[in-house]
């Protein structure tokens, strides 16, 4: 709990449907969040076993600032990814961190596999395993609605669940958290499904003393002031990240039609401005956040002939608009919303879904896969075929769909088309064709995400005439500092608010000494630990590949040279010591 350097870990054993807690003073140096989760995973994972083996652990962890300070809203998850076969890491906001904090747990570890579908109800000092056979097969929305009716604790409760994609082992299935938030990337939903774990419901009502209330209040007020009275976070409250659509299109960095183009002629019709002006209903915030960056829009779906419509509230942001919009050539908000709703209900990762469908469209055009195998018509700009294909990816009616359900790397290895398969480090690429920093950054990042080291921002800062050593050093420094922020579970949107001095002051107000080089040493240690485990899992930096399509289509930095990328990769390996 805050102010003390002893961490409480809750272990759930699904083989035996038992639970236990342990307290670990020796883990205090990892603070919490990704530091704590990485250390626990490194202790518990089973080399040689496959990602979906029941013995492989899932670790969820919060940080010492969670719910205590503004913007400390995330929960970190670490697992063995069934999509890449190596390090799995994801983050989700909304109420999970709050519920874990007030239930009294710094981390929750799940191992084993239940004999039949279950869900776990976690409260302070007690865990109940409940039969979930009646929930198995239901969508994420139906499951969430039922669990909210069954379980007490409204306002202090978090409901975490999977949909049909996770149940059926789709390697890029996500986990929905409360409403509109997700552990989206790298397949945590499939790991839950393999464990027959339909859901976790966490409730807490404990309270904790603040050791130095005067110092705490001073830091809290300053963080709050920066968040709401400066322009550091205005972008996220205003249009949200959807505001990136027109910016990237203007830079020639918006991947379109499987990156055949770097600009989209219909970008304005699916821009943040278009979504806001035509559909915006409200803005939401995670508990403990004063910003309100979650943009909720209205989708009017026709479900029958005549005047038969229903109104559906859906969250949108840049990554969804990119993956389910421009990359598929979808040029209207309703088309994008239809696909957002589909991946939401099935419990799929939106980015991987969109990138996979874009590849499949081109593979069909190239004759690598057949229309008969697909059973639906895929064409850029036509959402109906994509909606039907997503259902089939989850049902897996034939070998093609069973392969697609393993992700794009598996599909391209089996059917060809690797030159236009948009993966970096085995993970489907995010929506920034800015240049070398983005491509290298996602490929080498521990979880192969644009969020590992913000390479897209490095590209925009340095421009086309960059010093290669500076670019590589920026990526490494950013990823190491993000290990600190992620150990505190601070939302990365707030990284401009939380500088080193503020982090130290916040920790010290809770009685946690963080002077000297403690923070830098923590970033180094977690960065090193994650890369060591990745390499034990078989990851090899020197086997990274960069899709030819990313080199052929000009980026913000112009047309990219494979020799330059390989040189940057060698510099990264040398400087990072990996």
C-alpha positions as semicolon CSV with decimal commas, in nm:
position;residue;x (nm);y (nm);z (nm)
1;X;0,000;0,000;0,000
2;X;0,117;0,359;-0,050
3;X;0,381;0,473;0,188
4;X;0,507;0,128;0,272
5;X;0,770;-0,071;0,087
6;X;0,602;-0,408;0,130
7;X;0,394;-0,528;-0,163
8;X;0,091;-0,756;-0,145
9;X;0,051;-1,015;-0,419
10;X;-0,271;-1,210;-0,474
11;X;-0,225;-1,549;-0,644
12;X;-0,518;-1,728;-0,813
13;X;-0,469;-2,098;-0,893
14;X;-0,733;-2,202;-1,146
15;X;-0,627;-2,568;-1,143
16;X;-0,741;-2,601;-0,781
17;X;-0,967;-2,296;-0,761
18;X;-0,769;-2,171;-0,464
19;X;-0,604;-1,844;-0,376
20;X;-0,341;-1,704;-0,142
21;X;-0,169;-1,376;-0,066
22;X;0,195;-1,310;-0,002
23;X;0,380;-0,998;0,107
24;X;0,715;-0,922;-0,054
25;X;0,947;-0,654;0,084
26;X;1,217;-0,766;-0,158
27;X;1,015;-0,638;-0,459
28;X;0,988;-0,281;-0,330
29;X;1,278;-0,169;-0,548
30;X;1,065;-0,238;-0,856
31;X;0,802;0,010;-0,727
32;X;0,500;-0,148;-0,900
33;X;0,333;-0,157;-1,242
34;X;0,558;-0,286;-1,515
35;X;0,859;-0,313;-1,283
36;X;0,673;-0,535;-1,040
37;X;0,489;-0,729;-1,309
38;X;0,809;-0,794;-1,505
39;X;0,991;-0,922;-1,199
40;X;0,705;-1,152;-1,097
41;X;0,666;-1,282;-1,452
42;X;1,041;-1,346;-1,478
43;X;1,018;-1,554;-1,159
44;X;0,709;-1,751;-1,260
45;X;0,710;-1,807;-1,635
46;X;0,794;-2,156;-1,756
47;X;1,058;-2,168;-2,033
48;X;0,987;-2,432;-2,293
49;X;0,610;-2,424;-2,246
50;X;0,385;-2,262;-2,505
51;X;0,216;-1,926;-2,438
52;X;-0,125;-2,087;-2,383
53;X;0,000;-2,360;-2,152
54;X;-0,198;-2,341;-1,827
55;X;0,121;-2,309;-1,623
56;X;0,216;-1,978;-1,786
57;X;0,128;-1,685;-1,558
58;X;-0,065;-1,367;-1,615
59;X;0,044;-1,080;-1,395
60;X;-0,160;-0,763;-1,338
61;X;0,001;-0,486;-1,133
62;X;-0,062;-0,131;-1,015
63;X;0,183;0,128;-0,886
64;X;0,230;0,322;-0,562
65;X;0,071;0,636;-0,713
66;X;-0,233;0,451;-0,850
67;X;-0,556;0,638;-0,766
68;X;-0,361;0,849;-0,516
69;X;-0,241;1,108;-0,770
70;X;-0,397;1,245;-1,090
71;X;-0,315;1,058;-1,414
72;X;-0,190;0,743;-1,233
73;X;-0,472;0,541;-1,384
74;X;-0,325;0,239;-1,560
75;X;-0,293;-0,127;-1,473
76;X;-0,004;-0,317;-1,631
77;X;-0,040;-0,673;-1,762
78;X;0,248;-0,908;-1,847
79;X;0,204;-1,250;-2,008
80;X;0,350;-1,481;-2,271
81;X;0,206;-1,353;-2,598
82;X;0,037;-1,613;-2,822
83;X;0,064;-1,364;-3,111
84;X;0,441;-1,311;-3,118
85;X;0,547;-1,608;-2,906
86;X;0,748;-1,380;-2,679
87;X;0,704;-1,090;-2,436
88;X;0,341;-0,984;-2,384
89;X;0,266;-0,650;-2,220
90;X;-0,044;-0,435;-2,225
91;X;-0,208;-0,153;-2,027
92;X;-0,565;-0,057;-1,947
93;X;-0,728;0,233;-1,771
94;X;-1,075;0,288;-1,617
95;X;-1,153;0,139;-1,269
96;X;-0,928;-0,167;-1,245
97;X;-0,637;0,013;-1,075
98;X;-0,876;0,177;-0,828
99;X;-1,044;-0,154;-0,747
100;X;-0,713;-0,336;-0,695
101;X;-0,582;-0,052;-0,478
102;X;-0,884;-0,052;-0,249
103;X;-0,899;-0,432;-0,243
104;X;-0,548;-0,414;-0,098
105;X;-0,347;-0,582;-0,374
106;X;-0,043;-0,445;-0,557
107;X;-0,045;-0,732;-0,806
108;X;-0,265;-1,023;-0,908
109;X;-0,117;-1,341;-1,056
110;X;-0,324;-1,604;-1,238
111;X;-0,198;-1,954;-1,318
112;X;-0,359;-2,285;-1,413
113;X;-0,671;-2,375;-1,607
114;X;-1,016;-2,434;-1,463
115;X;-1,208;-2,752;-1,544
116;X;-1,489;-2,540;-1,688
117;X;-1,540;-2,168;-1,753
118;X;-1,526;-1,961;-1,435
119;X;-1,501;-1,604;-1,327
120;X;-1,325;-1,482;-1,013
121;X;-1,480;-1,230;-0,777
122;X;-1,198;-1,055;-0,589
123;X;-1,268;-0,853;-0,273
124;X;-1,053;-0,747;0,026
125;X;-0,933;-1,065;0,190
126;X;-1,150;-1,299;-0,014
127;X;-1,177;-1,455;-0,361
128;X;-1,477;-1,651;-0,490
129;X;-1,461;-1,864;-0,804
130;X;-1,799;-1,877;-0,977
131;X;-1,939;-2,088;-1,257
132;X;-1,925;-1,897;-1,588
133;X;-2,061;-2,167;-1,820
134;X;-2,370;-1,953;-1,868
135;X;-2,153;-1,661;-1,980
136;X;-1,932;-1,861;-2,218
137;X;-2,007;-1,761;-2,576
138;X;-2,153;-1,423;-2,487
139;X;-2,013;-1,098;-2,621
140;X;-1,807;-0,864;-2,407
141;X;-2,102;-0,628;-2,379
142;X;-2,351;-0,894;-2,265
143;X;-2,101;-1,041;-2,021
144;X;-2,026;-0,702;-1,871
145;X;-2,393;-0,616;-1,833
146;X;-2,473;-0,946;-1,657
147;X;-2,175;-0,926;-1,421
148;X;-2,268;-0,573;-1,323
149;X;-2,609;-0,707;-1,222
150;X;-2,468;-1,008;-1,037
151;X;-2,180;-0,848;-0,848
152;X;-2,204;-0,578;-0,582
153;X;-1,988;-0,272;-0,545
154;X;-2,098;-0,022;-0,807
155;X;-1,854;0,267;-0,829
156;X;-1,573;0,073;-0,657
157;X;-1,584;-0,231;-0,885
158;X;-1,405;-0,323;-1,205
159;X;-1,531;-0,582;-1,452
160;X;-1,267;-0,741;-1,674
161;X;-1,382;-0,996;-1,932
162;X;-1,321;-1,163;-2,267
163;X;-1,548;-1,220;-2,566
164;X;-1,583;-1,510;-2,811
165;X;-1,242;-1,434;-2,968
166;X;-1,060;-1,505;-2,643
167;X;-1,265;-1,817;-2,577
168;X;-1,172;-1,957;-2,920
169;X;-0,802;-1,881;-2,888
170;X;-0,767;-1,603;-3,145
171;X;-0,408;-1,496;-3,089
172;X;-0,494;-1,125;-3,094
173;X;-0,795;-1,138;-2,866
174;X;-0,806;-0,860;-2,610
175;X;-0,962;-0,814;-2,268
176;X;-1,230;-0,551;-2,210
177;X;-1,206;-0,345;-1,892
178;X;-1,525;-0,183;-1,761
179;X;-1,656;0,033;-2,043
180;X;-1,449;0,152;-2,341
181;X;-1,103;0,045;-2,212
182;X;-0,902;-0,267;-2,301
183;X;-0,589;-0,472;-2,259
184;X;-0,589;-0,467;-2,637
185;X;-0,261;-0,584;-2,777
186;X;-0,067;-0,911;-2,799
187;X;-0,340;-1,157;-2,708
188;X;-0,412;-1,145;-2,335
189;X;-0,771;-1,245;-2,420
190;X;-0,652;-1,575;-2,568
191;X;-0,452;-1,643;-2,250
192;X;-0,764;-1,584;-2,040
193;X;-0,959;-1,815;-2,272
194;X;-0,701;-2,092;-2,248
195;X;-0,733;-2,073;-1,869
196;X;-1,117;-2,091;-1,897
197;X;-1,122;-1,757;-1,719
198;X;-1,415;-1,559;-1,858
199;X;-1,382;-1,263;-1,625
200;X;-1,240;-1,101;-1,315
201;X;-1,457;-0,878;-1,100
202;X;-1,254;-0,676;-0,850
203;X;-1,407;-0,473;-0,568
204;X;-1,240;-0,279;-0,292
205;X;-1,344;-0,040;-0,016
206;X;-1,034;-0,022;0,202
207;X;-0,861;0,304;0,285
208;X;-0,498;0,392;0,345
209;X;-0,331;0,673;0,539
210;X;-0,117;0,933;0,362
211;X;0,211;0,963;0,559
212;X;0,287;1,329;0,480
213;X;-0,042;1,499;0,398
214;X;0,105;1,847;0,358
215;X;0,368;1,733;0,109
216;X;0,115;1,512;-0,065
217;X;-0,130;1,797;-0,109
218;X;0,137;2,024;-0,254
219;X;0,237;1,769;-0,517
220;X;-0,123;1,674;-0,594
221;X;-0,224;2,038;-0,648
222;X;0,071;2,103;-0,877
223;X;0,002;1,794;-1,090
224;X;-0,368;1,883;-1,106
225;X;-0,286;2,241;-1,204
226;X;-0,056;2,132;-1,486
227;X;-0,319;1,888;-1,611
228;X;-0,608;2,134;-1,626
229;X;-0,457;2,484;-1,641
230;X;-0,180;2,438;-1,897
231;X;-0,193;2,320;-2,257
232;X;0,005;2,001;-2,184
233;X;-0,305;1,783;-2,212
234;X;-0,540;2,003;-2,409
235;X;-0,487;1,795;-2,723
236;X;-0,616;1,484;-2,549
237;X;-0,926;1,652;-2,409
238;X;-1,005;1,851;-2,723
239;X;-1,018;1,622;-3,024
240;X;-0,831;1,341;-2,854
241;X;-0,578;1,138;-3,049
242;X;-0,826;1,137;-3,338
243;X;-0,687;1,483;-3,403
244;X;-0,378;1,305;-3,540
245;X;-0,561;1,191;-3,853
246;X;-0,540;1,519;-4,042
247;X;-0,194;1,599;-3,904
248;X;-0,051;1,269;-4,026
249;X;-0,232;1,295;-4,357
250;X;-0,078;1,638;-4,406
251;X;0,267;1,497;-4,327
252;X;0,224;1,211;-4,573
253;X;0,235;0,966;-4,282
254;X;-0,119;0,822;-4,268
255;X;-0,107;0,455;-4,379
256;X;-0,384;0,402;-4,632
257;X;-0,505;0,089;-4,819
258;X;-0,244;-0,139;-4,666
259;X;0,014;0,139;-4,699
260;X;-0,010;0,158;-5,074
261;X;-0,060;0,528;-5,002
262;X;0,063;0,767;-4,734
263;X;-0,234;1,001;-4,766
264;X;-0,607;0,928;-4,778
265;X;-0,830;1,127;-5,011
266;X;-1,117;1,085;-4,761
267;X;-0,913;1,170;-4,449
268;X;-1,131;1,472;-4,369
269;X;-1,441;1,252;-4,362
270;X;-1,293;1,028;-4,088
271;X;-1,092;1,295;-3,908
272;X;-1,117;1,379;-3,542
273;X;-1,301;1,693;-3,644
274;X;-1,557;1,491;-3,844
275;X;-1,616;1,241;-3,562
276;X;-1,654;1,523;-3,308
277;X;-1,878;1,749;-3,514
278;X;-2,107;1,471;-3,639
279;X;-2,114;1,211;-3,361
280;X;-1,954;1,319;-3,031
281;X;-2,179;1,242;-2,734
282;X;-1,951;1,300;-2,436
283;X;-1,601;1,270;-2,298
284;X;-1,507;1,034;-2,016
285;X;-1,213;1,010;-1,779
286;X;-1,062;0,723;-1,585
287;X;-1,102;0,752;-1,205
288;X;-0,839;0,989;-1,072
289;X;-0,792;1,172;-1,400
290;X;-0,918;1,529;-1,453
291;X;-0,858;1,529;-1,831
292;X;-1,138;1,337;-2,001
293;X;-0,962;1,196;-2,308
294;X;-1,206;0,913;-2,389
295;X;-1,424;1,036;-2,674
296;X;-1,760;0,864;-2,706
297;X;-1,954;0,892;-3,029
298;X;-2,304;0,797;-3,139
299;X;-2,342;0,520;-3,399
300;X;-2,694;0,479;-3,537
301;X;-2,712;0,124;-3,662
302;X;-2,994;0,005;-3,887
303;X;-3,090;-0,346;-3,778
304;X;-3,396;-0,403;-3,995
305;X;-3,577;-0,281;-4,301
306;X;-3,771;0,041;-4,282
307;X;-3,710;0,280;-3,996
308;X;-3,542;0,035;-3,760
309;X;-3,242;0,186;-3,586
310;X;-3,062;0,153;-3,256
311;X;-2,821;0,401;-3,102
312;X;-2,487;0,269;-2,981
313;X;-2,219;0,459;-2,788
314;X;-1,865;0,373;-2,901
315;X;-1,521;0,509;-2,816
316;X;-1,299;0,624;-3,101
317;X;-0,938;0,737;-3,130
318;X;-0,661;0,763;-3,388
319;X;-0,553;0,400;-3,379
320;X;-0,907;0,275;-3,440
321;X;-0,968;0,523;-3,719
322;X;-0,636;0,428;-3,881
323;X;-0,668;0,050;-3,856
324;X;-1,040;0,023;-3,931
325;X;-1,058;0,333;-4,150
326;X;-0,779;0,460;-4,374
327;X;-0,586;0,132;-4,383
328;X;-0,899;-0,040;-4,519
329;X;-0,997;0,255;-4,738
330;X;-1,312;0,316;-4,529
331;X;-1,400;0,682;-4,578
332;X;-1,705;0,745;-4,360
333;X;-1,769;0,749;-3,985
334;X;-2,050;0,492;-3,999
335;X;-1,825;0,240;-4,174
336;X;-1,554;0,288;-3,914
337;X;-1,805;0,266;-3,629
338;X;-1,950;-0,059;-3,767
339;X;-1,605;-0,217;-3,753
340;X;-1,527;-0,069;-3,409
341;X;-1,846;-0,223;-3,273
342;X;-1,761;-0,561;-3,427
343;X;-1,413;-0,586;-3,274
344;X;-1,551;-0,457;-2,943
345;X;-1,823;-0,725;-2,918
346;X;-1,600;-1,010;-3,034
347;X;-1,316;-0,900;-2,807
348;X;-1,049;-0,847;-3,073
349;X;-0,753;-0,612;-3,089
350;X;-0,852;-0,336;-3,332
351;X;-0,507;-0,262;-3,476
352;X;-0,420;-0,623;-3,550
353;X;-0,769;-0,684;-3,692
354;X;-0,740;-0,393;-3,936
355;X;-0,385;-0,470;-4,046
356;X;-0,472;-0,837;-4,097
357;X;-0,777;-0,751;-4,309
358;X;-0,576;-0,505;-4,517
359;X;-0,321;-0,778;-4,594
360;X;-0,600;-1,027;-4,675
361;X;-0,754;-0,779;-4,921
362;X;-0,428;-0,747;-5,108
363;X;-0,350;-1,119;-5,082
364;X;-0,686;-1,186;-5,248
365;X;-0,606;-0,942;-5,528
366;X;-0,266;-1,110;-5,575
367;X;-0,420;-1,457;-5,588
368;X;-0,241;-1,577;-5,273
369;X;-0,573;-1,668;-5,111
370;X;-0,896;-1,753;-5,286
371;X;-1,244;-1,604;-5,273
372;X;-1,378;-1,955;-5,207
373;X;-1,164;-1,993;-4,895
374;X;-1,258;-1,646;-4,775
375;X;-1,628;-1,696;-4,837
376;X;-1,676;-1,319;-4,828
377;X;-1,580;-1,038;-5,065
378;X;-1,299;-0,819;-4,938
379;X;-1,245;-0,485;-5,111
380;X;-1,093;-0,161;-4,986
381;X;-1,364;0,086;-4,893
382;X;-1,635;-0,180;-4,840
383;X;-1,701;-0,254;-4,470
384;X;-1,957;-0,535;-4,516
385;X;-1,699;-0,789;-4,628
386;X;-1,469;-0,698;-4,340
387;X;-1,751;-0,734;-4,087
388;X;-1,830;-1,084;-4,212
389;X;-1,462;-1,181;-4,224
390;X;-1,411;-1,084;-3,858
391;X;-1,689;-1,319;-3,754
392;X;-1,519;-1,596;-3,950
393;X;-1,179;-1,523;-3,797
394;X;-1,340;-1,596;-3,460
395;X;-1,540;-1,902;-3,578
396;X;-1,243;-2,038;-3,783
397;X;-1,445;-2,251;-4,029
398;X;-1,146;-2,359;-4,244
399;X;-0,766;-2,367;-4,261
400;X;-0,743;-2,011;-4,396
401;X;-0,934;-1,865;-4,103
402;X;-0,756;-2,090;-3,853
403;X;-0,433;-1,940;-3,986
404;X;-0,565;-1,583;-3,985
405;X;-0,666;-1,633;-3,622
406;X;-0,296;-1,679;-3,542
407;X;-0,217;-1,328;-3,669
408;X;-0,055;-1,172;-3,974
409;X;0,295;-1,317;-3,936
410;X;0,149;-1,668;-3,941
411;X;-0,072;-1,586;-4,240
412;X;0,209;-1,436;-4,444
413;X;0,444;-1,724;-4,364
414;X;0,179;-1,969;-4,482
415;X;0,034;-1,794;-4,788
416;X;0,306;-1,545;-4,890
417;X;0,282;-1,170;-4,924
418;X;0,540;-1,091;-4,657
419;X;0,650;-0,783;-4,854
420;X;0,315;-0,621;-4,783
421;X;0,249;-0,779;-4,443
422;X;0,272;-0,479;-4,210
423;X;0,431;-0,627;-3,900
424;X;0,726;-0,500;-3,697
425;X;0,882;-0,743;-3,452
426;X;0,598;-0,979;-3,538
427;X;0,337;-0,727;-3,421
428;X;0,097;-0,548;-3,654
429;X;0,209;-0,188;-3,709
430;X;0,049;0,119;-3,556
431;X;-0,075;0,413;-3,763
432;X;0,233;0,628;-3,809
433;X;0,436;0,611;-4,130
434;X;0,669;0,884;-4,013
435;X;1,006;0,728;-4,091
436;X;1,304;0,544;-3,946
437;X;1,235;0,622;-3,581
438;X;0,888;0,470;-3,593
439;X;0,989;0,158;-3,786
440;X;1,294;0,090;-3,572
441;X;1,119;0,193;-3,250
442;X;0,825;-0,045;-3,288
443;X;1,048;-0,329;-3,409
444;X;1,292;-0,313;-3,116
445;X;1,052;-0,201;-2,842
446;X;0,998;-0,457;-2,570
447;X;0,632;-0,504;-2,661
448;X;0,668;-0,395;-3,025
449;X;0,435;-0,099;-2,980
450;X;0,463;0,260;-3,094
451;X;0,417;0,340;-2,724
452;X;0,745;0,172;-2,623
453;X;0,962;0,466;-2,725
454;X;0,753;0,710;-2,935
455;X;0,963;0,673;-3,249
456;X;0,695;0,859;-3,445
457;X;0,760;1,168;-3,232
458;X;1,137;1,133;-3,273
459;X;1,091;1,133;-3,652
460;X;0,885;1,451;-3,639
461;X;1,136;1,621;-3,407
462;X;1,449;1,525;-3,601
463;X;1,313;1,543;-3,957
464;X;1,474;1,373;-4,256
465;X;1,831;1,495;-4,194
466;X;1,894;1,326;-3,862
467;X;2,206;1,209;-3,684
468;X;2,168;0,827;-3,658
469;X;2,331;0,810;-3,316
470;X;2,098;1,079;-3,183
471;X;1,794;0,894;-3,317
472;X;1,898;0,566;-3,156
473;X;1,991;0,732;-2,825
474;X;1,653;0,909;-2,815
475;X;1,470;0,577;-2,858
476;X;1,670;0,404;-2,583
477;X;1,642;0,694;-2,338
478;X;1,267;0,727;-2,396
479;X;1,203;0,354;-2,349
480;X;1,402;0,346;-2,025
481;X;1,218;0,650;-1,882
482;X;0,886;0,492;-1,979
483;X;0,978;0,191;-1,763
484;X;0,969;0,435;-1,469
485;X;0,638;0,595;-1,570
486;X;0,488;0,251;-1,637
487;X;0,613;0,124;-1,301
488;X;0,409;0,407;-1,151
489;X;0,119;0,328;-1,387
490;X;0,105;0,689;-1,502
491;X;-0,092;0,737;-1,824
492;X;0,159;0,822;-2,096
493;X;-0,064;1,108;-2,210
494;X;0,050;1,273;-1,885
495;X;0,422;1,221;-1,940
496;X;0,472;1,595;-1,989
497;X;0,322;1,663;-1,648
498;X;0,520;1,399;-1,461
499;X;0,887;1,503;-1,484
500;X;1,155;1,341;-1,266
501;X;1,138;1,598;-0,987
502;X;0,760;1,562;-0,965
503;X;0,785;1,183;-0,957
504;X;1,041;1,200;-0,674
505;X;0,832;1,449;-0,475
506;X;0,518;1,236;-0,516
507;X;0,692;0,919;-0,402
508;X;0,855;1,091;-0,108
509;X;0,519;1,234;0,004
510;X;0,411;0,869;0,035
511;X;0,722;0,778;0,232
512;X;0,904;0,617;-0,061
513;X;1,262;0,738;-0,096
514;X;1,348;0,795;-0,462
515;X;1,654;1,021;-0,448
516;X;1,991;0,991;-0,619
517;X;1,987;0,781;-0,930
518;X;1,710;0,549;-0,810
519;X;1,472;0,632;-1,096
520;X;1,736;0,600;-1,367
521;X;1,857;0,273;-1,218
522;X;1,499;0,143;-1,210
523;X;1,449;0,228;-1,578
524;X;1,775;0,053;-1,668
525;X;1,691;-0,254;-1,459
526;X;1,342;-0,308;-1,597
527;X;1,456;-0,245;-1,956
528;X;1,732;-0,504;-1,911
529;X;1,507;-0,758;-1,740
530;X;1,240;-0,745;-2,011
531;X;1,491;-0,787;-2,291
532;X;1,660;-1,077;-2,113
533;X;1,329;-1,263;-2,081
534;X;1,239;-1,183;-2,445
535;X;1,565;-1,333;-2,563
536;X;1,513;-1,641;-2,344
537;X;1,180;-1,677;-2,526
538;X;1,367;-1,688;-2,856
539;X;1,355;-1,328;-2,973
540;X;1,658;-1,226;-3,179
541;X;1,715;-0,859;-3,265
542;X;1,928;-0,953;-3,566
543;X;1,639;-1,146;-3,724
544;X;1,411;-0,843;-3,733
545;X;1,265;-0,770;-4,076
546;X;1,115;-0,453;-4,217
547;X;0,832;-0,501;-4,470
548;X;0,926;-0,388;-4,819
549;X;0,600;-0,195;-4,842
550;X;0,721;0,034;-4,562
551;X;1,025;0,117;-4,772
552;X;0,846;0,155;-5,106
553;X;0,575;0,398;-4,995
554;X;0,727;0,737;-4,905
555;X;0,704;0,837;-4,540
556;X;0,718;1,179;-4,370
557;X;1,097;1,141;-4,397
558;X;1,070;1,046;-4,763
559;X;1,143;0,708;-4,918
560;X;1,331;0,491;-4,669
561;X;1,648;0,293;-4,738
562;X;1,680;-0,062;-4,603
563;X;2,056;-0,018;-4,561
564;X;1,999;0,281;-4,333
565;X;1,749;0,083;-4,127
566;X;1,992;-0,205;-4,086
567;X;2,264;0,036;-3,981
568;X;2,030;0,192;-3,724
569;X;1,942;-0,153;-3,594
570;X;2,310;-0,240;-3,545
571;X;2,368;0,088;-3,363
572;X;2,066;0,014;-3,141
573;X;2,189;-0,335;-3,054
574;X;2,530;-0,197;-2,964
575;X;2,415;0,104;-2,764
576;X;2,130;-0,075;-2,583
577;X;2,349;-0,375;-2,501
578;X;2,086;-0,622;-2,615
